[in-house]
Amino acid sequence: MQLILNIYDPETKLVAKQYRAETVDIMFGTIEDIIDIVDVDKLDDNMELAKILIVSMKKLKPLLKEVFTGLTDEELKCTSIKELIPLFKDILGFMMSELNSLGNNSKN
């Protein structure tokens, strides 16, 4: 699955740049850090997820920079929180499906 992060021009509010990443490239350590931040039981509640994202912003910055190679702190200031919520849902959905598939691939 492709992940997209839009960077907006602060003056025009138009997309100035896009970062793209593939979920298959997300490292286990990044997933582990996300699990530490997000309560997976609240993934269906956008308001709760927004609160978690805002409260955990200091931890999320490095995670986003790991996923989107080349992303800077200045560019992060020009992202939309509305777009971060579905982005993290996509990452977490991928993470959950990958973790579930690990159990299905085990042989007795």
Secondary structure, DSSP 8 states (H G I E B T S, - for coil): -EEEEEEE-TTT-SEEEEEEEEGGG--HHHHHHHHHH--GGGTT-HHHHHHHHHHTHHHHHHHHHHHSTT--HHHHTTS-HHHHHHHHHHHHHHHHHHHHHHHHT---
